[in-house]
Amino acid sequence: MKKMTIDGNTAASHVAYAFSEVAAIYPITPSSPMAEVADEWATAGRVNMFGQKLRLAEMQSEGGAAGAVHGSLSAGALTTTYTASQGLLLMIPNMYKIAGELLPTVFHVSARAIAAHSLNIFGDHQDVMACRQTGFAMLASGSVQEVMDLALVAHLSTLKAKVPFLHFFDGFRTSHEVSKIDVIDYDEMKALVDMKDIDDFKSRALNPEHPIQKGTAQNGDTYFQNRETANKYYLATPAIVQEMMDKVSKLTGRNYHLFDYCGAPDAENVVVIMGSGADAMEETINRMNKEGHKVGLVKVRLYRPFVADAFVAALPKTCKKIAVLDRTKEPGSLGEPLYLDVCSALFEKGINKIKVVGGRYGLGSKEFNPSMCYAVYKNLESKNPKNHFTVGIYDDLTNTSLDFSEKYDAAPEGAISCKFYGLGSDGTVGANKDSIKIIGDHTDMYAQAYFFYDSKKSGGITVSHLRFGKTPIQSSYLIDSADFIACHNPSYITRYDMLTDAKEGGKFLLNSPWNTLEELEKNLPAKVKQQIAKKHLKFYNIDGIGIASQIGLNGKTSTIMQSAFFFINDSIMPYEQAADFMKKAVYKKFSRKGDAVVNMNYAAIDSAKSGLVEVKYPESWATATDGAPMVSVANNEYFKNVVHPILVLEGDKLPTSAFNADGSVPVGTTKFEKRGVAVKVPKWVAENCIQCNQCSFVCPHACIRPVVIDDATEKPETFATKPTTGLKGTQFRMQVSPLDCMGCGVCANICPGMKGNKALVMVPLDEVVEADAKNWEFAQEVKQADTSSIKRTTVKGSQFNQPLFEFSGACAGCGETPYVKVVTQMFGDRMVIA
């Protein structure tokens, strides 16, 4: 075994690759990286434990992938797949067949929410719970290390038991968490395999040398009894799983059982849970028991087959109350699946003195932290615990929710917590992944990284959560008490409350062009200044955008900010050592692009030391009342009450009554967002414009549009125009919305200009935002001149129509949205998009 800093998907794929000859795949978030990394390994010539390269086959859908797995297994090839959510649901018909024919395989699932009233790409157990009746055994992992270990248990068990396995772990929270773990070598895995099990599997393959027939039809006289012949295999499976757990435990030193208990030996109140929430629970009970509570926790490992004897044996004899937590919702059921299983297990074993309540948590990656864990135990400690509760939300409609307002900090002492606010595609997440690997691989510290993304892909906000410590990190939740906070985009300073989570005496790093105290006085909101001074933060500023422009990195500041982080936090690792590792990572990443790119990034690393400024702010900031205003909120009821809280990362505070039960929402609210995330935006140069409207036509976000007004129309002084070609008595202007622009530059690239001079040039946002934001508002409100004489079926004419698809959350420079936009301009008044 060796220490490596990897994510959960890579850990699962590492084990699956060792045991597999074939992988039939189809990508779906958040499971796609498992297939991607396996494909990279196969391309690089990596071999499995049998000395073979994995053969990957990408199918047309998840249903096709499952069919290919079934066929490949029937032909005698050790086969796996990776999936999630609706993709897993498409595999269910084939899963019944695979289980019915006793074909050993492991499906690795990064468990994800199911699209119901809305789409959600994040983690819960709704998808895997829809498979519990298929005949697949189900094994749950709760951390990146457990994914490595229990994936091995699953592969060993399926070969011995002949029952297929579904190995699942929480989407994003575990699949995308980067953690320092023990990686098991292929030789160590192979030593645990009984080759007779593989020979037996191969001997049952379809083969013309000894032909058999499968998939026959049976009538009512025989189907039932044939179906029951599988019973002995399922009855034998739990013991086989425990045998394999014992083998893996002997190898790794980490103990696993079908149900693992932790907590007070004389606990009266016990929680039953599976998945990543178990780690947050364990952290919580560790502190609660030190405070004198008697609480415990049962972690469910083998969920199917559910072994009542093993579950009851795991409970302390003193147990009086149990709370069962399910990360799923089954409308109309008496309770969620794990709750019903626990109730049935106790009933079948004649135990009726333990009170059992059930609750839901964490749907769609809803945060689940120690304050919520504490609320669950407080509910159990009450005289009449609430049953069928929810925790983590405010349910003001059916009043199911527990009160979790009391903050409970269960993080172990000595851990260092850091938060980084970045812009999707600006390199912040990539740089932080490099940082966590540098620290994890080159120090004796444990390391963990988790990355929050909003649903806007590139151009949306990202928040990186990094933890380091001398003991294993079990904090499977977002950081809410940070030693270090970095803001990588200056526009965020007036949009988000970033410093509420800063610890007293912590550190704050800002990327902004405001290098003097006077500039910071003007551009920081009063609230930010108060937070900095009241918490006695060490405050640093660096003009990353300016440095990147000087070096030639075109606004890419992530390497500069990464270097500044290491320089400020040299207690984690000496800066010179960190800079050396950063440069090695840069060379590995960019050497194929040539020495110039590598040297630019080297310069970026070195620039942090000279460009970083520690701000010596006055004590008067603690009572500051002036400064930049926070971004104003549009006076639209739905936007103000629902959308805006989501945009400023306070959607968790919205109650259930804020939403329609069917998931329907008003249209046309993106125009109120005004995100202001572009580093550079287009500036219109009137004398070079030929009025072709191509820039408007190709804009992915509908944020640059032609405006035609009558000559007599009063307009702002900065609203420059020129006579409209072909329309006498009117004036033309190409108007950009700087706060909606994503800065992709597609408009400037397509602009033909006049005599080689572009009519659109990209300039820093600060140069034009004040004037052009007002000009955009004027352009939206002013009465437009009649342009009906210009044919609407031309590129030019189509752009005088109002786009009904505007300011989307697509990536900057998206090649698809311009088509959707122009279709709405042509036919949008009579379209239904589904």
VEXLUM-264365 format. One record per residue (C-alpha): residue in three letters; z, x, y. Coordinates in steps of 0.5 Angstrom, whole numbers, padded with zeros to 4 digits, always signed. Layout:
<tormars>
ALAZXY;...
</tormars>
This chain:
<tormars>
MET+0000+0000+0000;LYS-0001+0002+0007;LYS+0001-0001+0014;MET-0005-0004+0018;THR-0005-0009+0024;ILE-0010-0014+0022;ASP-0010-0022+0023;GLY-0009-0027+0018;ASN-0016-0029+0016;THR-0017-0021+0015;ALA-0011-0021+0010;ALA-0014-0027+0006;SER-0021-0024+0006;HIS-0019-0017+0004;VAL-0016-0020-0003;ALA-0021-0025-0004;TYR-0026-0020-0004;ALA-0023-0016-0009;PHE-0023-0021-0014;SER-0030-0024-0012;GLU-0037-0023-0014;VAL-0040-0029-0010;ALA-0038-0032-0004;ALA-0042-0039-0002;ILE-0040-0040+0005;TYR-0041-0044+0012;PRO-0038-0042+0018;ILE-0033-0047+0021;THR-0027-0045+0026;PRO-0022-0042+0025;SER-0024-0040+0018;SER-0031-0036+0020;PRO-0028-0029+0021;MET-0026-0029+0013;ALA-0033-0030+0012;GLU-0036-0025+0017;VAL-0031-0020+0016;ALA-0033-0020+0008;ASP-0040-0020+0010;GLU-0039-0014+0014;TRP-0035-0010+0008;ALA-0041-0012+0004;THR-0046-0009+0009;ALA-0042-0003+0009;GLY-0042-0002+0002;ARG-0035-0004+0000;VAL-0034-0006-0007;ASN-0029-0010-0010;MET-0024-0008-0016;PHE-0030-0009-0021;GLY-0034-0004-0017;GLN-0039-0009-0014;LYS-0041-0011-0008;LEU-0039-0018-0006;ARG-0046-0023-0006;LEU-0045-0028+0000;ALA-0050-0034+0000;GLU-0049-0038+0007;MET-0051-0045+0005;GLN-0054-0051+0010;SER-0047-0054+0010;GLU-0040-0054+0007;GLY-0042-0059+0002;GLY-0047-0054+0000;ALA-0043-0049+0000;ALA-0038-0052-0005;GLY-0044-0054-0009;ALA-0046-0047-0010;VAL-0039-0045-0011;HIS-0039-0050-0017;GLY-0045-0047-0020;SER-0044-0040-0019;LEU-0037-0041-0023;SER-0041-0045-0028;ALA-0045-0039-0029;GLY-0039-0035-0030;ALA-0039-0031-0023;LEU-0032-0030-0020;THR-0033-0034-0014;THR-0029-0036-0007;THR-0030-0040-0001;TYR-0027-0040+0006;THR-0027-0047+0010;ALA-0023-0051+0015;SER-0022-0058+0017;GLN-0028-0063+0017;GLY-0032-0057+0013;LEU-0026-0058+0007;LEU-0027-0065+0007;LEU-0034-0064+0006;MET-0032-0060+0000;ILE-0028-0065-0004;PRO-0033-0069-0008;ASN-0034-0062-0011;MET-0027-0060-0011;TYR-0026-0066-0016;LYS-0031-0063-0021;ILE-0029-0056-0020;ALA-0022-0058-0022;GLY-0024-0063-0028;GLU-0028-0057-0031;LEU-0022-0052-0031;LEU-0026-0047-0027;PRO-0021-0042-0024;THR-0023-0040-0016;VAL-0019-0040-0010;PHE-0021-0043-0003;HIS-0018-0040+0003;VAL-0017-0045+0008;SER-0014-0044+0015;ALA-0012-0051+0016;ARG-0014-0055+0022;ALA-0014-0061+0025;ILE-0019-0067+0023;ALA-0023-0070+0029;ALA-0020-0077+0029;HIS-0019-0080+0036;SER-0022-0074+0039;LEU-0024-0067+0036;ASN-0019-0061+0036;ILE-0021-0054+0033;PHE-0014-0052+0032;GLY-0008-0052+0027;ASP-0005-0057+0023;HIS-0005-0059+0016;GLN-0009-0066+0016;ASP-0015-0063+0012;VAL-0011-0060+0006;MET-0007-0066+0006;ALA-0013-0070+0004;CYS-0014-0065-0002;ARG-0008-0066-0005;GLN-0011-0071-0010;THR-0017-0067-0012;GLY-0013-0063-0018;PHE-0013-0056-0014;ALA-0006-0053-0014;MET-0004-0052-0007;LEU+0000-0045-0004;ALA+0002-0045+0003;SER+0003-0038+0007;GLY+0007-0038+0013;SER+0005-0031+0016;VAL+0000-0026+0016;GLN+0004-0022+0011;GLU+0005-0028+0007;VAL-0003-0029+0007;MET-0004-0022+0004;ASP+0002-0023-0002;LEU+0000-0030-0003;ALA-0007-0030-0003;LEU-0006-0025-0009;VAL-0001-0030-0013;ALA-0007-0035-0012;HIS-0012-0031-0015;LEU-0008-0028-0021;SER-0005-0035-0022;THR-0012-0039-0022;LEU-0015-0034-0027;LYS-0009-0035-0032;ALA-0008-0042-0031;LYS-0015-0044-0031;VAL-0013-0049-0025;PRO-0017-0048-0018;PHE-0013-0046-0012;LEU-0013-0048-0005;HIS-0009-0043-0001;PHE-0008-0045+0006;PHE-0005-0042+0012;ASP-0004-0045+0019;GLY-0011-0045+0023;PHE-0010-0040+0029;ARG-0003-0039+0029;THR-0003-0035+0023;SER-0011-0034+0022;HIS-0012-0031+0029;GLU-0005-0028+0029;VAL-0005-0020+0029;SER+0001-0017+0026;LYS+0003-0010+0023;ILE+0003-0012+0015;ASP+0003-0008+0008;VAL-0004-0008+0006;ILE-0004-0008-0002;ASP-0010-0003-0005;TYR-0015-0006-0010;ASP-0012-0001-0015;GLU-0005-0004-0014;MET-0008-0011-0015;LYS-0012-0009-0021;ALA-0006-0007-0025;LEU-0003-0014-0024;VAL-0010-0017-0027;ASP-0010-0019-0035;MET-0017-0018-0036;LYS-0017-0022-0042;ASP-0016-0028-0037;ILE-0023-0026-0034;ASP-0026-0025-0041;ASP-0024-0032-0042;PHE-0027-0035-0036;LYS-0034-0031-0037;SER-0034-0034-0045;ARG-0034-0041-0042;ALA-0040-0040-0038;LEU-0046-0044-0039;ASN-0050-0039-0043;PRO-0057-0040-0047;GLU-0054-0036-0052;HIS-0049-0041-0054;PRO-0051-0047-0050;ILE-0046-0053-0049;GLN-0047-0059-0044;LYS-0042-0061-0038;GLY-0042-0067-0033;THR-0043-0072-0038;ALA-0042-0079-0037;GLN-0036-0083-0041;ASN-0035-0090-0041;GLY-0028-0094-0041;ASP-0027-0092-0048;THR-0026-0085-0047;TYR-0026-0083-0040;PHE-0018-0084-0039;GLN-0016-0080-0045;ASN-0020-0074-0044;ARG-0018-0074-0037;GLU-0011-0074-0039;THR-0012-0067-0043;ALA-0012-0063-0037;ASN-0004-0065-0037;LYS-0002-0059-0040;TYR-0005-0054-0036;TYR-0002-0057-0030;LEU+0005-0057-0033;ALA+0004-0050-0035;THR+0002-0048-0028;PRO+0008-0047-0024;ALA+0011-0042-0029;ILE+0005-0038-0028;VAL+0005-0038-0021;GLN+0012-0036-0021;GLU+0010-0030-0026;MET+0005-0028-0021;MET+0010-0028-0016;ASP+0015-0024-0019;LYS+0009-0019-0021;VAL+0007-0019-0013;SER+0015-0018-0011;LYS+0016-0012-0016;LEU+0010-0009-0013;THR+0012-0011-0005;GLY+0019-0011-0005;ARG+0018-0018-0002;ASN+0021-0024-0006;TYR+0017-0031-0007;HIS+0019-0037-0011;LEU+0016-0044-0011;PHE+0021-0046-0006;ASP+0025-0041-0002;TYR+0032-0042+0001;CYS+0035-0039+0007;GLY+0041-0040+0011;ALA+0048-0041+0010;PRO+0050-0042+0003;ASP+0055-0048+0004;ALA+0050-0051+0009;GLU+0050-0059+0010;ASN+0044-0060+0014;VAL+0037-0057+0011;VAL+0030-0057+0014;VAL+0024-0057+0009;ILE+0018-0055+0012;MET+0012-0050+0010;GLY+0007-0046+0014;SER+0008-0042+0020;GLY+0013-0047+0023;ALA+0018-0044+0017;ASP+0019-0037+0021;ALA+0021-0041+0028;MET+0026-0045+0024;GLU+0029-0039+0020;GLU+0030-0035+0027;THR+0033-0041+0029;ILE+0038-0042+0024;ASN+0040-0035+0024;ARG+0042-0036+0031;MET+0045-0043+0029;ASN+0049-0040+0023;LYS+0052-0034+0028;GLU+0055-0040+0032;GLY+0058-0043+0027;HIS+0053-0049+0025;LYS+0052-0050+0017;VAL+0045-0050+0017;GLY+0039-0048+0012;LEU+0032-0048+0011;VAL+0027-0049+0004;LYS+0020-0046+0005;VAL+0015-0050+0001;ARG+0011-0045-0003;LEU+0007-0048-0009;TYR+0006-0055-0006;ARG+0002-0058-0012;PRO+0004-0058-0017;PHE+0010-0061-0014;VAL+0016-0058-0018;ALA+0022-0063-0017;ASP+0027-0058-0022;ALA+0025-0052-0017;PHE+0026-0056-0011;VAL+0033-0059-0013;ALA+0035-0052-0015;ALA+0033-0049-0009;LEU+0038-0054-0005;PRO+0045-0051-0003;LYS+0050-0055-0007;THR+0053-0057-0001;CYS+0047-0061+0002;LYS+0049-0067+0005;LYS+0042-0069+0010;ILE+0035-0066+0009;ALA+0030-0067+0015;VAL+0023-0066+0012;LEU+0018-0064+0017;ASP+0010-0065+0016;ARG+0005-0062+0020;THR+0000-0068+0019;LYS+0000-0076+0020;GLU-0002-0081+0016;PRO-0002-0088+0019;GLY+0000-0094+0015;SER+0004-0090+0010;LEU+0011-0090+0009;GLY+0012-0083+0011;GLU+0008-0077+0011;PRO+0006-0073+0004;LEU+0012-0068+0004;TYR+0017-0073+0006;LEU+0015-0077+0000;ASP+0015-0072-0005;VAL+0022-0070-0003;CYS+0024-0077-0003;SER+0021-0078-0010;ALA+0024-0071-0013;LEU+0031-0073-0011;PHE+0030-0080-0014;GLU+0027-0078-0020;LYS+0033-0073-0021;GLY+0038-0078-0020;ILE+0041-0075-0013;ASN+0042-0081-0008;LYS+0048-0078-0004;ILE+0043-0074+0000;LYS+0040-0077+0006;VAL+0033-0076+0008;VAL+0029-0076+0014;GLY+0022-0074+0016;GLY+0019-0072+0022;ARG+0012-0070+0025;TYR+0011-0064+0029;GLY+0005-0059+0031;LEU-0001-0063+0030;GLY-0007-0060+0033;SER-0003-0053+0034;LYS+0002-0057+0039;GLU+0007-0052+0040;PHE+0013-0051+0035;ASN+0019-0047+0038;PRO+0026-0046+0037;SER+0028-0051+0042;MET+0024-0056+0038;CYS+0027-0053+0031;TYR+0034-0054+0035;ALA+0033-0061+0036;VAL+0031-0063+0029;TYR+0038-0060+0027;LYS+0042-0063+0032;ASN+0039-0070+0030;LEU+0041-0068+0023;GLU+0048-0067+0026;SER+0048-0074+0029;LYS+0052-0080+0025;ASN+0045-0083+0024;PRO+0040-0079+0024;LYS+0033-0082+0027;ASN+0028-0082+0021;HIS+0020-0082+0022;PHE+0021-0078+0028;THR+0016-0073+0032;VAL+0018-0067+0036;GLY+0015-0063+0041;ILE+0012-0069+0045;TYR+0014-0075+0049;ASP+0013-0081+0046;ASP+0015-0087+0051;LEU+0011-0092+0047;THR+0014-0092+0040;ASN+0020-0088+0042;THR+0019-0083+0036;SER+0021-0077+0040;LEU+0027-0072+0039;ASP+0030-0070+0046;PHE+0028-0062+0046;SER+0030-0061+0053;GLU+0035-0056+0052;LYS+0032-0049+0052;TYR+0034-0045+0045;ASP+0033-0038+0045;ALA+0033-0035+0038;ALA+0028-0029+0039;PRO+0032-0023+0036;GLU+0035-0018+0041;GLY+0031-0011+0043;ALA+0024-0015+0042;ILE+0019-0013+0048;SER+0015-0019+0050;CYS+0009-0019+0054;LYS+0004-0024+0057;PHE-0003-0023+0059;TYR-0007-0028+0063;GLY-0015-0027+0063;LEU-0021-0030+0063;GLY-0025-0032+0057;SER-0031-0027+0056;ASP-0028-0022+0061;GLY-0025-0017+0055;THR-0018-0019+0056;VAL-0017-0021+0049;GLY-0021-0015+0046;ALA-0017-0010+0050;ASN-0010-0013+0048;LYS-0013-0013+0040;ASP-0014-0006+0041;SER-0007-0005+0045;ILE-0003-0008+0039;LYS-0007-0004+0034;ILE-0006+0002+0038;ILE+0002+0001+0038;GLY+0002-0002+0031;ASP-0002+0004+0028;HIS+0001+0009+0031;THR+0009+0008+0033;ASP+0014+0005+0028;MET+0015-0001+0032;TYR+0013-0008+0029;ALA+0007-0011+0033;GLN+0005-0018+0033;ALA-0001-0021+0038;TYR-0003-0029+0039;PHE-0008-0031+0043;PHE-0008-0038+0047;TYR-0015-0040+0049;ASP-0017-0047+0052;SER-0023-0051+0050;LYS-0028-0048+0055;LYS-0030-0042+0051;SER-0032-0036+0056;GLY-0030-0038+0063;GLY-0024-0041+0061;ILE-0017-0039+0061;THR-0014-0034+0056;VAL-0007-0032+0055;SER-0005-0026+0050;HIS+0002-0026+0047;LEU+0004-0019+0045;ARG+0011-0018+0042;PHE+0014-0011+0039;GLY+0020-0009+0036;LYS+0024-0005+0031;THR+0025-0011+0026;PRO+0020-0016+0023;ILE+0017-0021+0028;GLN+0018-0028+0026;SER+0017-0031+0032;SER+0011-0036+0031;TYR+0011-0039+0038;LEU+0008-0038+0045;ILE+0013-0033+0049;ASP+0017-0037+0054;SER+0021-0031+0056;ALA+0017-0025+0058;ASP+0019-0018+0060;PHE+0012-0016+0062;ILE+0007-0021+0065;ALA-0001-0019+0068;CYS-0005-0023+0072;HIS-0012-0021+0070;ASN-0016-0026+0075;PRO-0014-0026+0082;SER-0016-0034+0083;TYR-0010-0035+0078;ILE-0005-0034+0083;THR-0006-0040+0086;ARG-0007-0044+0080;TYR-0002-0043+0075;ASP+0005-0042+0075;MET+0005-0035+0071;LEU+0012-0033+0073;THR+0017-0038+0071;ASP+0017-0035+0064;ALA+0019-0028+0067;LYS+0025-0025+0065;GLU+0030-0022+0070;GLY+0028-0015+0072;GLY+0021-0016+0069;LYS+0015-0013+0071;PHE+0009-0017+0074;LEU+0002-0013+0074;LEU-0004-0017+0079;ASN-0011-0015+0079;SER-0013-0017+0086;PRO-0017-0013+0092;TRP-0010-0014+0096;ASN-0007-0007+0096;THR-0003-0008+0102;LEU+0003-0011+0104;GLU+0000-0015+0109;GLU-0006-0018+0105;LEU-0001-0020+0099;GLU+0003-0023+0104;LYS-0003-0027+0106;ASN-0006-0029+0099;LEU+0000-0030+0095;PRO+0003-0037+0095;ALA+0010-0038+0098;LYS+0013-0040+0091;VAL+0010-0033+0087;LYS+0013-0029+0093;GLN+0020-0033+0092;GLN+0019-0032+0084;ILE+0018-0024+0085;ALA+0024-0023+0089;LYS+0029-0028+0086;LYS+0028-0025+0079;HIS+0028-0018+0082;LEU+0021-0016+0079;LYS+0018-0010+0079;PHE+0011-0012+0082;TYR+0005-0008+0081;ASN-0002-0009+0084;ILE-0009-0006+0082;ASP-0016-0007+0085;GLY-0019-0007+0078;ILE-0025-0011+0080;GLY-0027-0006+0086;ILE-0025+0000+0081;ALA-0030-0003+0076;SER-0036-0004+0081;GLN-0035+0003+0083;ILE-0035+0006+0076;GLY-0041+0001+0075;LEU-0038-0003+0070;ASN-0040-0009+0074;GLY-0034-0013+0074;LYS-0031-0012+0067;THR-0024-0010+0068;SER-0021-0010+0062;THR-0020-0003+0060;ILE-0017-0002+0067;MET-0012-0007+0066;GLN-0011-0004+0059;SER-0009+0003+0062;ALA-0005+0000+0067;PHE-0001-0004+0062;PHE+0001+0003+0058;PHE+0002+0007+0064;ILE+0007+0001+0067;ASN+0010+0001+0060;ASP+0011+0008+0057;SER+0017+0006+0054;ILE+0013+0003+0048;MET+0009+0009+0048;PRO+0008+0015+0052;TYR+0002+0014+0057;GLU-0002+0020+0055;GLN-0002+0019+0048;ALA-0004+0012+0049;ALA-0010+0014+0054;ASP-0012+0018+0048;PHE-0012+0013+0043;MET-0016+0008+0048;LYS-0021+0013+0049;LYS-0022+0014+0041;ALA-0023+0006+0041;VAL-0028+0006+0047;TYR-0032+0011+0043;LYS-0032+0008+0037;LYS-0034+0001+0040;PHE-0039+0004+0045;SER-0042+0010+0042;ARG-0048+0007+0040;LYS-0050+0004+0047;GLY-0050+0012+0049;ASP-0046+0017+0053;ALA-0046+0013+0060;VAL-0043+0007+0057;VAL-0037+0011+0054;ASN-0036+0016+0060;MET-0036+0010+0065;ASN-0030+0007+0060;TYR-0027+0013+0060;ALA-0027+0013+0067;ALA-0024+0006+0067;ILE-0018+0009+0063;ASP-0017+0015+0068;SER-0017+0010+0074;ALA-0011+0006+0073;LYS-0006+0012+0074;SER-0009+0013+0081;GLY-0011+0006+0083;LEU-0004+0003+0081;VAL+0000+0001+0087;GLU+0008-0001+0086;VAL+0009-0006+0091;LYS+0015-0005+0095;TYR+0016-0012+0098;PRO+0022-0015+0103;GLU+0028-0019+0100;SER+0026-0024+0105;TRP+0020-0026+0100;ALA+0026-0030+0096;THR+0026-0035+0102;ALA+0019-0035+0103;THR+0015-0041+0106;ASP+0009-0039+0108;GLY+0003-0036+0104;ALA-0004-0038+0101;PRO-0003-0045+0099;MET-0004-0047+0092;VAL-0010-0050+0090;SER-0011-0058+0092;VAL-0012-0063+0087;ALA-0017-0068+0088;ASN-0015-0075+0090;ASN-0017-0079+0083;GLU-0012-0082+0079;TYR-0014-0080+0072;PHE-0016-0073+0074;LYS-0009-0072+0078;ASN-0005-0075+0073;VAL-0008-0073+0066;VAL-0014-0067+0067;HIS-0010-0063+0072;PRO-0004-0062+0069;ILE-0008-0060+0063;LEU-0012-0055+0067;VAL-0006-0052+0070;LEU-0003-0051+0063;GLU+0002-0057+0063;GLY-0001-0062+0058;ASP+0005-0061+0054;LYS+0009-0065+0059;LEU+0004-0071+0059;PRO+0007-0077+0055;THR+0004-0081+0050;SER+0003-0087+0055;ALA-0002-0082+0059;PHE-0007-0083+0054;ASN-0012-0089+0051;ALA-0011-0090+0044;ASP-0018-0090+0042;GLY-0019-0083+0045;SER-0024-0086+0051;VAL-0023-0082+0058;PRO-0027-0084+0064;VAL-0033-0080+0066;GLY-0035-0075+0072;THR-0028-0071+0072;THR-0031-0064+0072;LYS-0033-0065+0079;PHE-0026-0064+0081;GLU-0024-0058+0077;LYS-0027-0053+0082;ARG-0025-0047+0077;GLY-0027-0041+0082;VAL-0027-0036+0076;ALA-0034-0033+0078;VAL-0033-0026+0080;LYS-0040-0026+0084;VAL-0044-0032+0086;PRO-0051-0033+0089;LYS-0052-0033+0096;TRP-0058-0037+0099;VAL-0063-0032+0103;ALA-0067-0038+0107;GLU-0073-0034+0109;ASN-0075-0031+0102;CYS-0074-0038+0099;ILE-0081-0042+0097;GLN-0077-0048+0095;CYS-0079-0048+0088;ASN-0073-0051+0085;GLN-0073-0046+0079;CYS-0066-0044+0080;SER-0063-0051+0080;PHE-0067-0052+0074;VAL-0064-0047+0070;CYS-0057-0047+0072;PRO-0053-0048+0066;HIS-0047-0052+0070;ALA-0051-0056+0075;CYS-0048-0052+0081;ILE-0054-0050+0085;ARG-0058-0056+0088;PRO-0064-0057+0093;VAL-0061-0061+0099;VAL-0067-0065+0104;ILE-0064-0068+0110;ASP-0068-0071+0116;ASP-0069-0066+0122;ALA-0064-0070+0126;THR-0058-0070+0121;GLU-0052-0067+0124;LYS-0050-0061+0120;PRO-0044-0055+0120;GLU-0046-0049+0123;THR-0046-0045+0117;PHE-0051-0050+0113;ALA-0057-0046+0115;THR-0064-0050+0113;LYS-0071-0049+0113;PRO-0077-0054+0114;THR-0079-0057+0108;THR-0085-0056+0105;GLY-0090-0062+0104;LEU-0085-0067+0108;LYS-0085-0067+0115;GLY-0079-0068+0119;THR-0074-0066+0114;GLN-0070-0059+0113;PHE-0069-0056+0106;ARG-0063-0052+0103;MET-0061-0049+0097;GLN-0054-0050+0096;VAL-0049-0047+0091;SER-0042-0050+0089;PRO-0038-0043+0089;LEU-0032-0046+0086;ASP-0036-0049+0080;CYS-0041-0043+0079;MET-0039-0039+0073;GLY-0043-0033+0076;CYS-0048-0032+0070;GLY-0054-0030+0075;VAL-0059-0034+0071;CYS-0061-0037+0078;ALA-0062-0030+0081;ASN-0066-0027+0075;ILE-0071-0033+0075;CYS-0072-0033+0083;PRO-0079-0031+0084;GLY-0077-0030+0092;MET-0082-0028+0097;LYS-0086-0021+0097;GLY-0081-0018+0092;ASN-0075-0021+0096;LYS-0070-0025+0092;ALA-0068-0032+0096;LEU-0062-0031+0092;VAL-0057-0025+0091;MET-0051-0024+0088;VAL-0045-0023+0092;PRO-0037-0023+0091;LEU-0034-0030+0091;ASP-0029-0028+0097;GLU-0035-0027+0102;VAL-0038-0034+0101;VAL-0033-0038+0098;GLU-0030-0041+0105;ALA-0036-0043+0108;ASP-0040-0045+0102;ALA-0035-0049+0099;LYS-0035-0054+0105;ASN-0042-0054+0105;TRP-0042-0056+0098;GLU-0038-0062+0100;PHE-0042-0064+0106;ALA-0049-0063+0102;GLN-0045-0068+0097;GLU-0044-0073+0102;VAL-0050-0073+0107;LYS-0055-0078+0107;GLN-0061-0074+0103;ALA-0068-0075+0106;ASP-0073-0079+0102;THR-0077-0074+0097;SER-0080-0080+0092;SER-0087-0077+0094;ILE-0085-0071+0090;LYS-0087-0072+0083;ARG-0081-0073+0079;THR-0084-0070+0072;THR-0085-0063+0075;VAL-0080-0057+0075;LYS-0079-0058+0083;GLY-0079-0066+0083;SER-0074-0067+0077;GLN-0069-0063+0081;PHE-0068-0068+0087;ASN-0065-0073+0082;GLN-0058-0073+0081;PRO-0056-0069+0074;LEU-0051-0073+0070;PHE-0049-0067+0066;GLU-0045-0063+0071;PHE-0040-0057+0071;SER-0039-0057+0063;GLY-0034-0052+0060;ALA-0040-0048+0057;CYS-0040-0041+0057;ALA-0043-0037+0063;GLY-0051-0037+0062;CYS-0051-0042+0057;GLY-0058-0043+0054;GLU-0057-0050+0052;THR-0054-0054+0057;PRO-0060-0054+0062;TYR-0064-0058+0057;VAL-0059-0063+0057;LYS-0058-0063+0064;VAL-0065-0064+0066;VAL-0066-0070+0060;THR-0060-0073+0064;GLN-0064-0072+0071;MET-0070-0075+0068;PHE-0067-0081+0064;GLY-0060-0081+0065;ASP-0059-0088+0068;ARG-0061-0091+0061;MET-0058-0086+0056;VAL-0053-0086+0051;ILE-0051-0080+0048;ALA-0047-0079+0041;
</tormars>
